[in-house]
Amino acid sequence: VANLEREMIIDSLKNTRGNITGAAKILQTTVRKFAYKAQLHGIDYRTYR
């Protein structure tokens, strides 16, 4: 389950070119929750810009 969540976060960041707000909207969550989950999985949004 954690791997699926990680892949979804990465895919949404790729689709929005690292835009957290856009990625959070794609996954229908808040920016705060999205950023927390990305940090939890060790994902840096700046990598996808």
Secondary structure, 3 states (H helix, E strand, C coil): CHHHHHHHHHHHHHHCCCCHHHHHHHCCCCHHHHHHHHHHCCCCHHHHC
